[in-house]
Every structure is written in structure tokens, then in C-alpha cells.
Amino acid sequence: MRFDGKDSCPPYLLMNGSKFNTAGSSLVPLGAGDIIDRAVRFYRKHFATLVLIAAPPVIIGTVLSVVWLQIARQIFFTSGYSQVETTLYVFFTFLGTIIIWFAQTVTTFTVMGGASRNFVRHLLFDEPISFAATYRNVRERLAGLLLSSALIVAILGVLGIIAFYICLLIATILISLTMLFLSMLPPIAFILSVVFGVATLAAAYWLFCLLASRFAYVPQVMLVEEQGVFASIGRSMSLASGNVKRFAALLAFTTLAAYSALAILYIPLGWYAWYQGVEFFSFDNAAVPAWLEISQQLIWQASFVIMSPVWMIGLCLLYVDERVRHEGYDIELLAAANMGDIPDVPSSYVNPLQPALGSIKPVEAVAAVENTGSMLGLK
């Protein structure tokens, strides 16, 4: 497939509605708002396919969560509802939630890697986004994706807990000192305490995003550039420099959207449970009916499967945009479309150039689409 720059052009090689040319034009780097806007528009355009791609890990996690809750009830709430049984029930369900969350997050990252290659091929060749292509990509690099995803989730989990507790300790010290020295001025002490609390919470979030953004592109690097696990981690760290603001904005948007979806679904459920006489503020876990626990799990997982594609698309857009910013990826894509892949070099040499798209399995490209007048071909 070749492009002459006049009649056809891959959908990503567009700038302000005009076709790419080799006279110095390239893509305008995307800001945080651009990333979110394009992710949402792309999600709306391919809603059914993307939800179908994201659904299997979430469905499996939902089934395991419901089964775990029922097992816990059968074990601990058979003969009575003593304090010891309730405590054991809480510990057992918490342990199960952590294990299932870890496994579900790892599999979601794994699927994200397969989808990223499908996404880049869509940008380059306008190949359709499909369930089959995504999971075919996952199958071909399954072991590496699972290992890298497990490492990322474990590392970020530990670092996130450390960052949170460090900022919590700092907030406690600052608030305590404020209350001590301004005890004679309660309103001012209260206002400063709130300011310190919000500031440390924001600092904890920023610190987590600073750490997490360094691992954001590992699945994409593995599938798009055909790198190994540890090489992908190193490549992601070097590529992610300067993307903290956009990563933080994308994470905040998807989190708020997910909790908004939760609120919309939880409020009717809460009204119905209140009508049925459920005591929400009771510390007795046995008083919460099984149907309510199962419904809460289903609602949480439903919101996750609805919003996770936006996160996946956003990270793929960030990855492509970072390569455009640092490596002229738009020009590389055009060169790959016209001249083929970068030739292999001897194993004793280090190739400073990364492939536009590593070849796991050659796929025959489809014909390019006409100019849509929109960057990334999104409407």
C-alpha cells in the first residue's frame, strides 16, 4: 500500500483537516483536553465493539466476586451472627476482593495491550477495531503481557500505598500543628486544616500519577514495537517523560465518570433497599441481604466495563502522541507505509530507531479511507 499525498492518506496523518506532506507539516501535539475529547468521540463511534472487548475480564471478575461473597456467607453466617464471625467474614471478603481486583486489573491491562496494536493498525491502515483482532494479539504475546501487567499492578499498588500514607502522615502533622498554634482562633484553624488536607491529597494524587505514568505504555510498547517485558518497561519510562499532566487529567476524568455512573445506578438501588427496610448504617454485615451485596457488585463491575475502554483509548492516544512529540512518529508511519519496515540490523548493533509497527504476524492492509477532515479520523 502506498500513499501519494494527493488522493489518499492514512487517517492519523492529518493536520487541521489537511493531508500530511513532507514539506515540514506534522501533527499538532495533543493536550489533555484533546486526548479526552478524541478518546470519548472514538469510544462513541465504536461503543459496542469496545465494550465487548473490555467485557470478558470484567464478567469473569464479577462471577468470581459473587461466588466469593456467597461462599463467605455459607461459611461464617450459618450458626449465628457473633462478633467473631462478622470479623472473619469482613476479613475473608476483603482478602477475596483484593485477589480478584488484582487478577481483574492484570487481565484488563493484558487486553489493553492487544487492543493497542489493533488501535495503531486502525490509525495507520484504517483496519477495523474488532474483538477477534484484539484477542488474537493478546494470544500471541499472552505470557509476556500477563507478566508485565502483574509487575506493573504490584509495583503501582505498593508505591500508591506508600505515597498515600506519606502524604497522610504529613497532613496529620500539619493539621495537628495548626490546631495547636491557632487554638485561640478556631475558624482560621479550621480553614487552614482544610487547605492542608486538600493540598496533601492533591500532592498524593500527583505523586501517584508521576509514578504510574512511567509504566503507562508498557502494553503498547510490547505489542506495537515487539519489545520484551523488561525492555518495554525501560522504553515506557523513557517515553513517558513530561506526560504527567495529561495522564493525571485522563485518570481524573475516567475516575469521575466511573463514579458518576455508579451514583446513577446506586441511587435507585439505595432507595429500593431503604424501602425494603435495609439498615445501611448497621455494623452487622449479616444484616445486609445477599441480593444487595450482589447488586452492588454488578453495578460496580458494569460501571467499570463501560468506562475502561475510555481509559484504554486514552492511553493508546497518549502513546502515539508521545512518539509524535519525541520521535516524529507521524513521519515514521508515512515512511513505513511507503517504504516498508526499518531493515533489521545485526544482533551486535543497537538500532536507535523503533519500528513504526512491529510485525507479530503480517496482516494484509485494507484500502485507505478518504480524507475525513478530522485529526485521527474521529468524528
C-alpha positions in Angstrom: 0.0 0.0 0.0 1.4 3.4 -1.0 0.2 7.0 -0.4 0.9 9.7 -2.9 -0.1 12.6 -0.6 -2.9 13.7 -3.1 -5.7 11.2 -3.2 -5.5 9.2 0.0 -3.8 9.3 3.3 -3.9 7.2 6.5 -6.4 8.8 8.9 -3.7 9.6 11.5 -1.5 11.6 9.0 -3.8 14.6 9.0 -3.2 18.1 10.4 -6.0 20.6 10.9 -8.1 18.8 8.3 -5.4 18.8 5.6 -3.3 15.9 4.4 0.1 15.3 5.6 3.0 16.3 3.4 6.7 16.0 3.6 7.4 19.7 3.4 7.6 20.1 7.2 4.0 19.6 8.2 3.2 17.2 11.0 0.6 16.5 13.6 -0.1 19.1 16.3 0.7 17.6 19.7 -2.4 16.8 21.7 -3.1 18.4 25.0 -5.1 16.8 27.9 -8.4 18.1 26.6 -7.6 16.9 23.1 -6.8 13.4 24.4 -10.0 13.2 26.4 -12.1 14.6 23.6 -10.7 12.2 21.0 -11.0 9.2 23.4 -14.7 10.0 24.0 -15.5 10.5 20.4 -13.7 7.3 19.3 -15.5 5.5 22.1 -18.9 6.7 21.0 -18.1 5.7 17.4 -17.0 2.1 18.4 -19.1 1.7 21.6 -20.4 -1.8 21.1 -17.1 -3.3 19.9 -15.0 -1.6 22.7 -17.4 -2.7 25.4 -17.4 -6.2 24.0 -13.5 -6.2 24.1 -13.4 -5.0 27.7 -16.2 -7.2 28.9 -14.6 -10.7 29.3 -12.2 -9.9 32.2 -14.9 -7.9 34.0 -17.6 -10.6 33.6 -15.2 -13.2 35.0 -14.3 -10.9 37.9 -18.0 -10.3 38.6 -18.8 -14.0 38.7 -15.8 -14.7 41.0 -16.8 -11.8 43.3 -20.4 -13.0 43.6 -19.3 -16.6 44.2 -16.8 -15.4 46.8 -19.5 -13.5 48.7 -21.8 -16.5 48.7 -19.0 -18.8 50.0 -18.3 -16.3 52.8 -21.9 -16.2 53.8 -22.2 -20.0 53.8 -19.0 -20.4 55.9 -19.5 -17.6 58.5 -23.2 -17.0 58.8 -24.7 -20.4 59.3 -25.0 -20.9 63.1 -25.1 -17.3 64.3 -24.0 -13.8 63.9 -21.4 -13.3 66.6 -18.8 -10.6 66.5 -16.1 -13.1 65.8 -17.9 -14.5 62.8 -18.6 -11.0 61.5 -14.9 -10.0 61.8 -13.9 -13.2 60.0 -16.4 -12.5 57.3 -15.1 -9.0 56.7 -11.5 -10.2 56.6 -12.4 -13.1 54.2 -14.4 -10.8 51.8 -11.7 -8.2 51.9 -9.0 -10.7 51.0 -11.1 -12.1 48.2 -11.8 -8.5 46.9 -8.0 -7.8 46.8 -7.2 -11.0 45.0 -10.0 -10.7 42.4 -9.2 -7.0 41.9 -5.6 -7.8 41.2 -6.4 -10.6 38.8 -9.0 -8.5 37.0 -6.7 -5.5 36.7 -3.9 -7.7 35.3 -6.2 -9.2 32.7 -7.5 -5.7 31.8 -4.0 -4.4 31.2 -3.3 -7.6 29.1 -6.4 -6.9 26.9 -5.3 -3.3 26.7 -2.0 -4.4 25.1 -3.8 -6.4 22.4 -6.2 -3.5 21.8 -3.3 -1.0 21.4 -1.9 -2.9 18.4 -5.3 -3.1 16.8 -5.8 0.6 17.5 -2.4 1.6 15.9 -3.2 -0.5 12.8 -6.5 1.3 12.6 -4.7 4.7 12.7 -2.2 3.5 10.1 -4.2 1.4 7.7 -7.8 2.1 8.8 -8.2 -1.5 9.8 -11.5 -2.1 11.7 -11.4 -2.3 15.5 -12.5 -5.8 16.3 -12.8 -8.3 19.1 -11.1 -11.0 17.1 -8.1 -8.9 16.2 -7.6 -7.7 19.8 -7.7 -11.2 21.4 -5.6 -12.6 18.6 -2.9 -10.1 19.5 -3.3 -11.0 23.2 -2.9 -14.7 22.5 0.3 -14.2 20.5 2.0 -12.3 23.5 -0.1 -13.7 26.4 2.8 -14.8 28.7 4.7 -11.5 28.4 1.6 -9.4 28.8 0.5 -11.2 31.9 3.9 -11.0 33.4 4.4 -7.3 32.7 0.8 -6.4 33.8 1.3 -8.3 37.1 4.6 -6.5 37.7 3.0 -3.1 37.0 0.0 -3.7 39.2 2.1 -4.9 42.1 4.6 -2.1 41.8 2.0 0.6 41.5 -0.1 -0.9 44.3 2.9 -0.8 46.7 4.0 2.7 45.5 0.5 4.0 45.7 0.1 2.8 49.3 3.4 4.3 50.3 2.6 7.7 48.6 -0.8 7.8 50.3 0.5 7.1 53.8 3.4 9.5 53.5 1.0 12.3 52.5 -1.4 11.2 55.2 1.3 11.5 57.8 2.3 14.9 56.5 -1.3 16.1 56.6 -1.8 14.8 60.1 1.3 16.7 61.3 0.3 19.9 59.6 -3.2 19.8 60.9 -2.1 19.0 64.4 0.4 21.9 64.4 -2.3 24.2 63.1 -4.7 23.2 65.8 -2.0 23.6 68.4 -0.8 27.1 67.5 -4.1 28.5 66.4 -6.3 27.0 69.1 -7.4 30.6 70.0 -8.7 31.2 66.5 -10.9 28.1 65.7 -12.3 29.5 62.3 -8.8 30.2 60.9 -7.5 26.9 62.3 -10.4 25.0 60.6 -9.9 26.8 57.2 -6.1 26.1 57.3 -6.7 22.5 58.2 -9.0 22.0 55.3 -6.5 23.7 53.0 -3.6 21.5 54.2 -5.8 18.4 53.9 -6.8 19.2 50.3 -3.2 20.1 49.4 -1.7 16.9 50.7 -4.5 14.9 49.0 -3.6 16.6 45.7 0.1 16.0 46.3 -0.6 12.3 46.9 -2.6 12.1 43.7 0.1 13.9 41.7 2.9 11.7 43.2 1.0 8.6 42.3 0.4 9.9 38.7 4.1 10.8 38.5 5.0 7.1 39.3 2.2 5.5 37.4 2.8 7.4 34.2 6.2 5.9 33.9 4.6 2.5 33.3 1.6 3.7 31.2 3.0 2.5 27.9 4.3 -1.0 28.7 1.5 -3.0 27.0 1.6 -0.7 23.9 5.4 -1.0 23.6 5.2 -4.8 23.8 2.6 -5.1 21.1 3.4 -2.2 18.8 7.2 -2.3 18.9 7.6 -6.0 19.7 9.8 -5.4 22.8 10.4 -7.8 25.6 9.0 -7.4 29.1 11.8 -5.5 30.8 12.8 -3.7 27.6 9.2 -2.5 27.4 9.3 -1.2 31.0 12.6 0.7 30.3 11.2 2.1 27.0 8.0 3.2 28.7 9.9 5.1 31.4 12.0 6.9 28.8 9.0 7.7 26.6 6.7 8.9 29.4 8.8 12.0 30.3 6.6 15.1 30.6 3.2 13.4 30.3 2.2 13.6 34.0 -0.4 16.4 33.5 -2.2 14.6 30.6 -2.0 11.3 32.4 -3.4 12.8 35.6 -6.2 14.5 33.6 -7.1 11.3 31.9 -7.2 9.3 35.2 -9.2 12.0 36.9 -11.7 12.1 34.0 -12.2 8.3 33.9 -12.5 8.1 37.7 -15.1 10.8 37.9 -17.0 9.4 35.0 -17.0 5.9 36.6 -18.2 7.2 39.9 -20.9 9.3 38.2 -22.1 6.1 36.5 -22.0 4.4 39.9 -24.1 7.1 41.5 -26.7 7.0 38.8 -27.1 3.3 39.3 -26.6 3.2 43.1 -29.2 5.8 44.0 -32.3 3.8 42.7 -30.8 0.7 44.3 -30.4 2.5 47.6 -33.9 3.8 47.5 -35.3 0.3 46.9 -33.1 -1.2 49.7 -34.3 1.6 52.1 -37.9 0.8 51.1 -37.3 -2.8 51.9 -36.0 -1.9 55.4 -32.3 -2.5 54.9 -30.2 -0.8 57.6 -27.3 0.9 55.8 -25.6 2.3 58.9 -25.6 -1.0 60.7 -22.2 -2.6 61.6 -23.7 -6.0 61.4 -22.7 -7.4 58.0 -25.2 -10.2 58.4 -28.0 -7.6 58.3 -27.1 -6.8 54.7 -29.1 -9.1 52.4 -27.3 -11.2 49.8 -29.3 -9.6 47.0 -28.0 -6.2 47.9 -24.3 -7.3 48.0 -24.7 -9.0 44.7 -26.4 -6.0 43.1 -23.7 -3.7 44.4 -21.0 -5.9 42.8 -22.9 -6.0 39.5 -23.3 -2.2 39.4 -19.6 -1.6 40.2 -18.5 -4.1 37.5 -20.9 -2.6 35.0 -19.6 0.9 35.5 -16.0 -0.5 35.2 -16.7 -2.2 31.9 -18.4 0.9 30.5 -15.6 3.3 31.4 -12.4 1.1 31.0 -12.5 1.5 27.1 -12.1 5.2 27.5 -9.0 4.7 29.7 -7.7 2.2 27.2 -8.2 4.5 24.2 -6.7 7.5 26.1 -3.5 5.6 26.9 -3.2 4.5 23.3 -3.6 8.1 22.1 -1.0 9.2 24.7 1.4 6.6 23.5 1.0 7.6 19.8 1.2 11.3 20.7 4.4 10.8 22.8 6.1 9.2 19.9 5.0 12.0 17.6 6.4 14.5 20.1 9.7 12.7 20.7 10.4 10.7 17.6 8.4 12.1 14.7 6.2 9.1 14.7 3.9 10.6 12.1 6.7 10.8 9.6 7.8 7.3 10.5 4.3 6.0 9.8 4.3 7.6 6.4 7.7 6.2 5.7 6.6 2.7 6.8 3.5 3.0 4.6 5.6 3.9 1.5 8.9 2.1 2.1 8.1 -0.8 4.4 9.7 -1.6 7.8 13.1 -0.5 9.1 15.6 -3.1 8.0 16.9 -5.4 10.7 20.5 -4.7 12.0 23.0 -7.3 13.2 22.4 -8.5 16.8 25.7 -6.9 17.8 24.4 -3.5 16.9 21.8 -1.4 18.8 19.2 0.1 16.5 18.3 3.6 17.7 15.1 3.6 15.7 12.0 1.9 16.9 9.7 0.3 14.3 6.5 2.1 13.4 4.7 -1.2 13.9 6.5 -4.4 14.8 5.4 -7.5 12.8 4.0 -10.2 15.0 2.1 -11.7 12.1 1.7 -10.0 8.7 -1.8 -8.7 8.1 -2.9 -7.5 4.7 -3.8 -3.9 4.9 -7.1 -2.6 3.7 -7.5 0.3 1.3 -7.1 3.8 2.9 -10.1 5.9 3.5 -10.7 9.3 2.0 -9.8 12.4 3.9 -12.3 12.9 6.7 -11.2 16.4 7.6 -10.6 15.4 11.2 -7.5 14.5 13.1 -7.2 10.8 13.8 -10.3 10.2 11.6 -12.6 10.7 14.5 -16.0 12.4 14.1 
